[in-house]
Amino acid sequence: MKHVQCVNYINLDCEKGMCALSKLIVPIDGEGSEACPNFKAAPVCGNCACFSGRDDHGIGTCTGFEKENWAYANCGAFCCEHYKAIQG
């Protein structure tokens, strides 16, 4: 897991963000991007029980609504009324 996948991550620009808990600047990827012990998975489609069939590009199917549709695994699900976390 990486900082960018945490609910406490605040995006600053295309390269870095900030941890809302520690106030440290953290990179999106590369050295120093690993999650800390306070990691809590952010709500994204790929971490939802309604998401399945992820392909190599991170695209899968959302089965949480009346009509199934494709979705990106890293799409934010903060406001989704059918989001059901499977981890974190």
Jmol script that loads the backbone (N, CA, C; Angstrom):
load data "model"
ATOM      1  N   MET A   1       0.834  -1.177   0.000  1.00  0.00           N
ATOM      2  CA  MET A   1       0.000   0.000   0.000  1.00  0.00           C
ATOM      3  C   MET A   1       0.883   1.248   0.000  1.00  0.00           C
ATOM      4  N   LYS A   2       0.333   2.316  -0.538  1.00  0.00           N
ATOM      5  CA  LYS A   2       1.057   3.576  -0.624  1.00  0.00           C
ATOM      6  C   LYS A   2       0.261   4.690   0.039  1.00  0.00           C
ATOM      7  N   HIS A   3       0.958   5.754   0.415  1.00  0.00           N
ATOM      8  CA  HIS A   3       0.302   6.905   1.032  1.00  0.00           C
ATOM      9  C   HIS A   3      -0.880   7.392   0.199  1.00  0.00           C
ATOM     10  N   VAL A   4      -0.712   7.431  -1.122  1.00  0.00           N
ATOM     11  CA  VAL A   4      -1.731   7.975  -2.013  1.00  0.00           C
ATOM     12  C   VAL A   4      -3.040   7.173  -1.945  1.00  0.00           C
ATOM     13  N   GLN A   5      -3.005   5.958  -1.425  1.00  0.00           N
ATOM     14  CA  GLN A   5      -4.183   5.108  -1.320  1.00  0.00           C
ATOM     15  C   GLN A   5      -4.862   5.218   0.049  1.00  0.00           C
ATOM     16  N   CYS A   6      -4.392   6.133   0.873  1.00  0.00           N
ATOM     17  CA  CYS A   6      -4.881   6.284   2.242  1.00  0.00           C
ATOM     18  C   CYS A   6      -5.924   7.397   2.337  1.00  0.00           C
ATOM     19  N   VAL A   7      -6.888   7.207   3.209  1.00  0.00           N
ATOM     20  CA  VAL A   7      -7.932   8.205   3.418  1.00  0.00           C
ATOM     21  C   VAL A   7      -7.339   9.501   4.009  1.00  0.00           C
ATOM     22  N   ASN A   8      -6.177   9.418   4.638  1.00  0.00           N
ATOM     23  CA  ASN A   8      -5.544  10.591   5.245  1.00  0.00           C
ATOM     24  C   ASN A   8      -4.621  11.350   4.293  1.00  0.00           C
ATOM     25  N   TYR A   9      -4.547  10.918   3.044  1.00  0.00           N
ATOM     26  CA  TYR A   9      -3.691  11.557   2.045  1.00  0.00           C
ATOM     27  C   TYR A   9      -4.402  12.773   1.449  1.00  0.00           C
ATOM     28  N   ILE A  10      -3.692  13.893   1.393  1.00  0.00           N
ATOM     29  CA  ILE A  10      -4.205  15.119   0.776  1.00  0.00           C
ATOM     30  C   ILE A  10      -3.323  15.411  -0.428  1.00  0.00           C
ATOM     31  N   ASN A  11      -3.909  15.390  -1.614  1.00  0.00           N
ATOM     32  CA  ASN A  11      -3.141  15.626  -2.839  1.00  0.00           C
ATOM     33  C   ASN A  11      -2.754  17.109  -2.938  1.00  0.00           C
ATOM     34  N   LEU A  12      -1.485  17.374  -3.232  1.00  0.00           N
ATOM     35  CA  LEU A  12      -1.003  18.748  -3.391  1.00  0.00           C
ATOM     36  C   LEU A  12      -0.744  19.097  -4.854  1.00  0.00           C
ATOM     37  N   ASP A  13      -0.136  18.173  -5.596  1.00  0.00           N
ATOM     38  CA  ASP A  13       0.112  18.369  -7.029  1.00  0.00           C
ATOM     39  C   ASP A  13       0.335  16.998  -7.664  1.00  0.00           C
ATOM     40  N   CYS A  14       0.869  16.972  -8.870  1.00  0.00           N
ATOM     41  CA  CYS A  14       1.005  15.704  -9.595  1.00  0.00           C
ATOM     42  C   CYS A  14       2.137  14.822  -9.081  1.00  0.00           C
ATOM     43  N   GLU A  15       2.948  15.303  -8.162  1.00  0.00           N
ATOM     44  CA  GLU A  15       4.079  14.531  -7.656  1.00  0.00           C
ATOM     45  C   GLU A  15       3.997  14.183  -6.180  1.00  0.00           C
ATOM     46  N   LYS A  16       3.259  14.952  -5.414  1.00  0.00           N
ATOM     47  CA  LYS A  16       3.296  14.773  -3.962  1.00  0.00           C
ATOM     48  C   LYS A  16       1.979  15.143  -3.301  1.00  0.00           C
ATOM     49  N   GLY A  17       1.908  14.739  -2.033  1.00  0.00           N
ATOM     50  CA  GLY A  17       0.767  15.076  -1.213  1.00  0.00           C
ATOM     51  C   GLY A  17       1.213  15.237   0.223  1.00  0.00           C
ATOM     52  N   MET A  18       0.248  15.314   1.127  1.00  0.00           N
ATOM     53  CA  MET A  18       0.543  15.504   2.542  1.00  0.00           C
ATOM     54  C   MET A  18      -0.288  14.521   3.355  1.00  0.00           C
ATOM     55  N   CYS A  19       0.324  13.997   4.389  1.00  0.00           N
ATOM     56  CA  CYS A  19      -0.403  13.163   5.328  1.00  0.00           C
ATOM     57  C   CYS A  19      -1.161  14.089   6.276  1.00  0.00           C
ATOM     58  N   ALA A  20      -2.469  13.922   6.368  1.00  0.00           N
ATOM     59  CA  ALA A  20      -3.290  14.775   7.226  1.00  0.00           C
ATOM     60  C   ALA A  20      -2.996  14.560   8.706  1.00  0.00           C
ATOM     61  N   LEU A  21      -2.426  13.408   9.042  1.00  0.00           N
ATOM     62  CA  LEU A  21      -2.117  13.121  10.442  1.00  0.00           C
ATOM     63  C   LEU A  21      -0.757  13.654  10.858  1.00  0.00           C
ATOM     64  N   SER A  22       0.277  13.329  10.073  1.00  0.00           N
ATOM     65  CA  SER A  22       1.637  13.727  10.444  1.00  0.00           C
ATOM     66  C   SER A  22       2.055  15.078   9.881  1.00  0.00           C
ATOM     67  N   LYS A  23       1.316  15.568   8.884  1.00  0.00           N
ATOM     68  CA  LYS A  23       1.612  16.826   8.175  1.00  0.00           C
ATOM     69  C   LYS A  23       2.901  16.746   7.355  1.00  0.00           C
ATOM     70  N   LEU A  24       3.393  15.521   7.103  1.00  0.00           N
ATOM     71  CA  LEU A  24       4.595  15.332   6.296  1.00  0.00           C
ATOM     72  C   LEU A  24       4.246  15.334   4.814  1.00  0.00           C
ATOM     73  N   ILE A  25       5.136  15.879   3.995  1.00  0.00           N
ATOM     74  CA  ILE A  25       4.992  15.834   2.540  1.00  0.00           C
ATOM     75  C   ILE A  25       5.461  14.448   2.086  1.00  0.00           C
ATOM     76  N   VAL A  26       4.639  13.767   1.288  1.00  0.00           N
ATOM     77  CA  VAL A  26       4.956  12.416   0.827  1.00  0.00           C
ATOM     78  C   VAL A  26       4.804  12.332  -0.692  1.00  0.00           C
ATOM     79  N   PRO A  27       5.689  11.578  -1.352  1.00  0.00           N
ATOM     80  CA  PRO A  27       5.596  11.433  -2.802  1.00  0.00           C
ATOM     81  C   PRO A  27       4.463  10.471  -3.193  1.00  0.00           C
ATOM     82  N   ILE A  28       3.926  10.645  -4.396  1.00  0.00           N
ATOM     83  CA  ILE A  28       2.883   9.750  -4.885  1.00  0.00           C
ATOM     84  C   ILE A  28       3.440   8.355  -5.139  1.00  0.00           C
ATOM     85  N   ASP A  29       4.643   8.284  -5.715  1.00  0.00           N
ATOM     86  CA  ASP A  29       5.265   6.979  -5.946  1.00  0.00           C
ATOM     87  C   ASP A  29       6.766   7.085  -5.774  1.00  0.00           C
ATOM     88  N   GLY A  30       7.451   5.947  -5.865  1.00  0.00           N
ATOM     89  CA  GLY A  30       8.900   5.936  -5.687  1.00  0.00           C
ATOM     90  C   GLY A  30       9.296   5.876  -4.230  1.00  0.00           C
ATOM     91  N   GLU A  31      10.530   6.299  -3.948  1.00  0.00           N
ATOM     92  CA  GLU A  31      11.076   6.248  -2.600  1.00  0.00           C
ATOM     93  C   GLU A  31      10.247   7.102  -1.636  1.00  0.00           C
ATOM     94  N   GLY A  32       9.891   6.535  -0.506  1.00  0.00           N
ATOM     95  CA  GLY A  32       9.131   7.254   0.505  1.00  0.00           C
ATOM     96  C   GLY A  32       7.627   7.230   0.308  1.00  0.00           C
ATOM     97  N   SER A  33       7.141   6.486  -0.683  1.00  0.00           N
ATOM     98  CA  SER A  33       5.705   6.467  -0.955  1.00  0.00           C
ATOM     99  C   SER A  33       4.958   5.343  -0.224  1.00  0.00           C
ATOM    100  N   GLU A  34       5.694   4.496   0.494  1.00  0.00           N
ATOM    101  CA  GLU A  34       5.064   3.386   1.193  1.00  0.00           C
ATOM    102  C   GLU A  34       4.192   3.914   2.335  1.00  0.00           C
ATOM    103  N   ALA A  35       3.090   3.238   2.574  1.00  0.00           N
ATOM    104  CA  ALA A  35       2.153   3.660   3.612  1.00  0.00           C
ATOM    105  C   ALA A  35       2.753   3.521   5.000  1.00  0.00           C
ATOM    106  N   CYS A  36       2.304   4.361   5.901  1.00  0.00           N
ATOM    107  CA  CYS A  36       2.771   4.328   7.288  1.00  0.00           C
ATOM    108  C   CYS A  36       1.857   3.419   8.120  1.00  0.00           C
ATOM    109  N   PRO A  37       2.175   3.204   9.397  1.00  0.00           N
ATOM    110  CA  PRO A  37       1.349   2.338  10.252  1.00  0.00           C
ATOM    111  C   PRO A  37      -0.079   2.856  10.464  1.00  0.00           C
ATOM    112  N   ASN A  38      -0.322   4.134  10.183  1.00  0.00           N
ATOM    113  CA  ASN A  38      -1.657   4.711  10.358  1.00  0.00           C
ATOM    114  C   ASN A  38      -2.536   4.553   9.124  1.00  0.00           C
ATOM    115  N   PHE A  39      -2.073   3.756   8.150  1.00  0.00           N
ATOM    116  CA  PHE A  39      -2.792   3.600   6.884  1.00  0.00           C
ATOM    117  C   PHE A  39      -4.225   3.110   7.088  1.00  0.00           C
ATOM    118  N   LYS A  40      -5.152   3.782   6.414  1.00  0.00           N
ATOM    119  CA  LYS A  40      -6.553   3.357   6.363  1.00  0.00           C
ATOM    120  C   LYS A  40      -6.974   3.538   4.910  1.00  0.00           C
ATOM    121  N   ALA A  41      -7.371   2.464   4.258  1.00  0.00           N
ATOM    122  CA  ALA A  41      -7.688   2.500   2.833  1.00  0.00           C
ATOM    123  C   ALA A  41      -8.773   3.522   2.521  1.00  0.00           C
ATOM    124  N   ALA A  42      -8.499   4.351   1.516  1.00  0.00           N
ATOM    125  CA  ALA A  42      -9.488   5.321   1.047  1.00  0.00           C
ATOM    126  C   ALA A  42     -10.579   4.581   0.280  1.00  0.00           C
ATOM    127  N   PRO A  43     -11.793   5.097   0.289  1.00  0.00           N
ATOM    128  CA  PRO A  43     -12.859   4.447  -0.462  1.00  0.00           C
ATOM    129  C   PRO A  43     -12.666   4.631  -1.967  1.00  0.00           C
ATOM    130  N   VAL A  44     -12.290   3.560  -2.642  1.00  0.00           N
ATOM    131  CA  VAL A  44     -12.144   3.547  -4.100  1.00  0.00           C
ATOM    132  C   VAL A  44     -12.878   2.314  -4.623  1.00  0.00           C
ATOM    133  N   CYS A  45     -13.284   2.367  -5.864  1.00  0.00           N
ATOM    134  CA  CYS A  45     -14.044   1.262  -6.458  1.00  0.00           C
ATOM    135  C   CYS A  45     -13.338  -0.083  -6.314  1.00  0.00           C
ATOM    136  N   GLY A  46     -12.025  -0.107  -6.487  1.00  0.00           N
ATOM    137  CA  GLY A  46     -11.272  -1.350  -6.407  1.00  0.00           C
ATOM    138  C   GLY A  46     -11.260  -1.983  -5.031  1.00  0.00           C
ATOM    139  N   ASN A  47     -11.678  -1.242  -4.005  1.00  0.00           N
ATOM    140  CA  ASN A  47     -11.730  -1.747  -2.635  1.00  0.00           C
ATOM    141  C   ASN A  47     -13.183  -1.960  -2.201  1.00  0.00           C
ATOM    142  N   CYS A  48     -14.073  -2.157  -3.172  1.00  0.00           N
ATOM    143  CA  CYS A  48     -15.498  -2.309  -2.898  1.00  0.00           C
ATOM    144  C   CYS A  48     -15.955  -3.728  -3.236  1.00  0.00           C
ATOM    145  N   ALA A  49     -16.854  -4.256  -2.440  1.00  0.00           N
ATOM    146  CA  ALA A  49     -17.399  -5.596  -2.675  1.00  0.00           C
ATOM    147  C   ALA A  49     -18.198  -5.666  -3.980  1.00  0.00           C
ATOM    148  N   CYS A  50     -18.642  -4.537  -4.477  1.00  0.00           N
ATOM    149  CA  CYS A  50     -19.432  -4.495  -5.719  1.00  0.00           C
ATOM    150  C   CYS A  50     -18.565  -4.441  -6.970  1.00  0.00           C
ATOM    151  N   PHE A  51     -17.252  -4.376  -6.814  1.00  0.00           N
ATOM    152  CA  PHE A  51     -16.334  -4.273  -7.944  1.00  0.00           C
ATOM    153  C   PHE A  51     -15.736  -5.640  -8.256  1.00  0.00           C
ATOM    154  N   SER A  52     -15.744  -6.022  -9.541  1.00  0.00           N
ATOM    155  CA  SER A  52     -15.189  -7.329  -9.913  1.00  0.00           C
ATOM    156  C   SER A  52     -14.607  -7.287 -11.318  1.00  0.00           C
ATOM    157  N   GLY A  53     -13.846  -8.314 -11.642  1.00  0.00           N
ATOM    158  CA  GLY A  53     -13.332  -8.483 -12.989  1.00  0.00           C
ATOM    159  C   GLY A  53     -12.280  -7.482 -13.418  1.00  0.00           C
ATOM    160  N   ARG A  54     -11.429  -7.050 -12.504  1.00  0.00           N
ATOM    161  CA  ARG A  54     -10.384  -6.072 -12.837  1.00  0.00           C
ATOM    162  C   ARG A  54      -9.455  -6.628 -13.910  1.00  0.00           C
ATOM    163  N   ASP A  55      -9.186  -5.817 -14.946  1.00  0.00           N
ATOM    164  CA  ASP A  55      -8.247  -6.245 -15.989  1.00  0.00           C
ATOM    165  C   ASP A  55      -6.867  -5.642 -15.734  1.00  0.00           C
ATOM    166  N   ASP A  56      -5.949  -5.816 -16.668  1.00  0.00           N
ATOM    167  CA  ASP A  56      -4.577  -5.315 -16.518  1.00  0.00           C
ATOM    168  C   ASP A  56      -4.492  -3.802 -16.446  1.00  0.00           C
ATOM    169  N   HIS A  57      -5.529  -3.103 -16.881  1.00  0.00           N
ATOM    170  CA  HIS A  57      -5.549  -1.638 -16.866  1.00  0.00           C
ATOM    171  C   HIS A  57      -6.313  -1.086 -15.662  1.00  0.00           C
ATOM    172  N   GLY A  58      -6.765  -1.958 -14.766  1.00  0.00           N
ATOM    173  CA  GLY A  58      -7.486  -1.530 -13.577  1.00  0.00           C
ATOM    174  C   GLY A  58      -8.955  -1.232 -13.828  1.00  0.00           C
ATOM    175  N   ILE A  59      -9.492  -1.722 -14.937  1.00  0.00           N
ATOM    176  CA  ILE A  59     -10.903  -1.502 -15.255  1.00  0.00           C
ATOM    177  C   ILE A  59     -11.669  -2.775 -14.941  1.00  0.00           C
ATOM    178  N   GLY A  60     -12.772  -2.624 -14.244  1.00  0.00           N
ATOM    179  CA  GLY A  60     -13.602  -3.757 -13.876  1.00  0.00           C
ATOM    180  C   GLY A  60     -15.067  -3.406 -13.997  1.00  0.00           C
ATOM    181  N   THR A  61     -15.900  -4.197 -13.350  1.00  0.00           N
ATOM    182  CA  THR A  61     -17.349  -4.008 -13.417  1.00  0.00           C
ATOM    183  C   THR A  61     -17.908  -3.672 -12.046  1.00  0.00           C
ATOM    184  N   CYS A  62     -18.769  -2.660 -12.000  1.00  0.00           N
ATOM    185  CA  CYS A  62     -19.486  -2.302 -10.780  1.00  0.00           C
ATOM    186  C   CYS A  62     -20.849  -2.974 -10.841  1.00  0.00           C
ATOM    187  N   THR A  63     -21.152  -3.775  -9.819  1.00  0.00           N
ATOM    188  CA  THR A  63     -22.437  -4.470  -9.756  1.00  0.00           C
ATOM    189  C   THR A  63     -23.328  -3.893  -8.663  1.00  0.00           C
ATOM    190  N   GLY A  64     -22.983  -2.738  -8.147  1.00  0.00           N
ATOM    191  CA  GLY A  64     -23.704  -2.143  -7.024  1.00  0.00           C
ATOM    192  C   GLY A  64     -24.985  -1.419  -7.386  1.00  0.00           C
ATOM    193  N   PHE A  65     -25.228  -1.219  -8.664  1.00  0.00           N
ATOM    194  CA  PHE A  65     -26.419  -0.495  -9.091  1.00  0.00           C
ATOM    195  C   PHE A  65     -27.295  -1.393  -9.954  1.00  0.00           C
ATOM    196  N   GLU A  66     -28.499  -0.953 -10.243  1.00  0.00           N
ATOM    197  CA  GLU A  66     -29.432  -1.732 -11.056  1.00  0.00           C
ATOM    198  C   GLU A  66     -28.812  -2.125 -12.391  1.00  0.00           C
ATOM    199  N   LYS A  67     -28.116  -1.183 -13.029  1.00  0.00           N
ATOM    200  CA  LYS A  67     -27.434  -1.454 -14.293  1.00  0.00           C
ATOM    201  C   LYS A  67     -25.935  -1.589 -14.018  1.00  0.00           C
ATOM    202  N   GLU A  68     -25.353  -2.748 -14.359  1.00  0.00           N
ATOM    203  CA  GLU A  68     -23.911  -2.938 -14.215  1.00  0.00           C
ATOM    204  C   GLU A  68     -23.191  -2.066 -15.225  1.00  0.00           C
ATOM    205  N   ASN A  69     -22.026  -1.546 -14.843  1.00  0.00           N
ATOM    206  CA  ASN A  69     -21.250  -0.696 -15.729  1.00  0.00           C
ATOM    207  C   ASN A  69     -19.776  -0.852 -15.398  1.00  0.00           C
ATOM    208  N   TRP A  70     -18.909  -0.409 -16.301  1.00  0.00           N
ATOM    209  CA  TRP A  70     -17.476  -0.487 -16.057  1.00  0.00           C
ATOM    210  C   TRP A  70     -17.074   0.636 -15.106  1.00  0.00           C
ATOM    211  N   ALA A  71     -15.961   0.416 -14.414  1.00  0.00           N
ATOM    212  CA  ALA A  71     -15.434   1.411 -13.485  1.00  0.00           C
ATOM    213  C   ALA A  71     -13.929   1.230 -13.360  1.00  0.00           C
ATOM    214  N   TYR A  72     -13.227   2.319 -13.075  1.00  0.00           N
ATOM    215  CA  TYR A  72     -11.796   2.253 -12.793  1.00  0.00           C
ATOM    216  C   TYR A  72     -11.593   1.838 -11.346  1.00  0.00           C
ATOM    217  N   ALA A  73     -10.646   0.956 -11.092  1.00  0.00           N
ATOM    218  CA  ALA A  73     -10.372   0.486  -9.732  1.00  0.00           C
ATOM    219  C   ALA A  73      -9.954   1.626  -8.812  1.00  0.00           C
ATOM    220  N   ASN A  74      -9.248   2.621  -9.334  1.00  0.00           N
ATOM    221  CA  ASN A  74      -8.767   3.724  -8.487  1.00  0.00           C
ATOM    222  C   ASN A  74      -9.702   4.924  -8.475  1.00  0.00           C
ATOM    223  N   CYS A  75     -10.906   4.762  -8.979  1.00  0.00           N
ATOM    224  CA  CYS A  75     -11.896   5.843  -8.968  1.00  0.00           C
ATOM    225  C   CYS A  75     -12.387   6.053  -7.531  1.00  0.00           C
ATOM    226  N   GLY A  76     -12.421   7.286  -7.082  1.00  0.00           N
ATOM    227  CA  GLY A  76     -12.887   7.597  -5.732  1.00  0.00           C
ATOM    228  C   GLY A  76     -14.344   7.227  -5.534  1.00  0.00           C
ATOM    229  N   ALA A  77     -14.638   6.644  -4.386  1.00  0.00           N
ATOM    230  CA  ALA A  77     -16.008   6.230  -4.084  1.00  0.00           C
ATOM    231  C   ALA A  77     -16.516   6.904  -2.813  1.00  0.00           C
ATOM    232  N   PHE A  78     -16.020   8.104  -2.536  1.00  0.00           N
ATOM    233  CA  PHE A  78     -16.365   8.822  -1.311  1.00  0.00           C
ATOM    234  C   PHE A  78     -17.866   9.064  -1.169  1.00  0.00           C
ATOM    235  N   CYS A  79     -18.537   9.306  -2.274  1.00  0.00           N
ATOM    236  CA  CYS A  79     -19.958   9.646  -2.238  1.00  0.00           C
ATOM    237  C   CYS A  79     -20.868   8.534  -2.759  1.00  0.00           C
ATOM    238  N   CYS A  80     -20.328   7.354  -2.993  1.00  0.00           N
ATOM    239  CA  CYS A  80     -21.126   6.262  -3.559  1.00  0.00           C
ATOM    240  C   CYS A  80     -22.024   5.650  -2.490  1.00  0.00           C
ATOM    241  N   GLU A  81     -23.311   5.630  -2.750  1.00  0.00           N
ATOM    242  CA  GLU A  81     -24.264   5.094  -1.765  1.00  0.00           C
ATOM    243  C   GLU A  81     -24.220   3.573  -1.649  1.00  0.00           C
ATOM    244  N   HIS A  82     -23.549   2.892  -2.598  1.00  0.00           N
ATOM    245  CA  HIS A  82     -23.481   1.433  -2.566  1.00  0.00           C
ATOM    246  C   HIS A  82     -22.079   0.909  -2.211  1.00  0.00           C
ATOM    247  N   TYR A  83     -21.179   1.776  -1.818  1.00  0.00           N
ATOM    248  CA  TYR A  83     -19.810   1.372  -1.486  1.00  0.00           C
ATOM    249  C   TYR A  83     -19.799   0.476  -0.252  1.00  0.00           C
ATOM    250  N   LYS A  84     -19.116  -0.687  -0.368  1.00  0.00           N
ATOM    251  CA  LYS A  84     -18.970  -1.612   0.752  1.00  0.00           C
ATOM    252  C   LYS A  84     -17.495  -2.014   0.810  1.00  0.00           C
ATOM    253  N   ALA A  85     -16.753  -1.475   1.764  1.00  0.00           N
ATOM    254  CA  ALA A  85     -15.318  -1.741   1.875  1.00  0.00           C
ATOM    255  C   ALA A  85     -15.039  -3.216   2.129  1.00  0.00           C
ATOM    256  N   ILE A  86     -14.006  -3.739   1.442  1.00  0.00           N
ATOM    257  CA  ILE A  86     -13.614  -5.132   1.651  1.00  0.00           C
ATOM    258  C   ILE A  86     -12.309  -5.258   2.423  1.00  0.00           C
ATOM    259  N   GLN A  87     -11.569  -4.145   2.606  1.00  0.00           N
ATOM    260  CA  GLN A  87     -10.322  -4.174   3.386  1.00  0.00           C
ATOM    261  C   GLN A  87     -10.022  -2.776   3.904  1.00  0.00           C
ATOM    262  N   GLY A  88      -9.156  -2.705   4.932  1.00  0.00           N
ATOM    263  CA  GLY A  88      -8.680  -1.428   5.442  1.00  0.00           C
ATOM    264  C   GLY A  88      -9.655  -0.722   6.264  1.00  0.00           C
TER     265      GLY A  88
END
end "model"
wireframe off; spacefill off
backbone 0.3
color backbone group
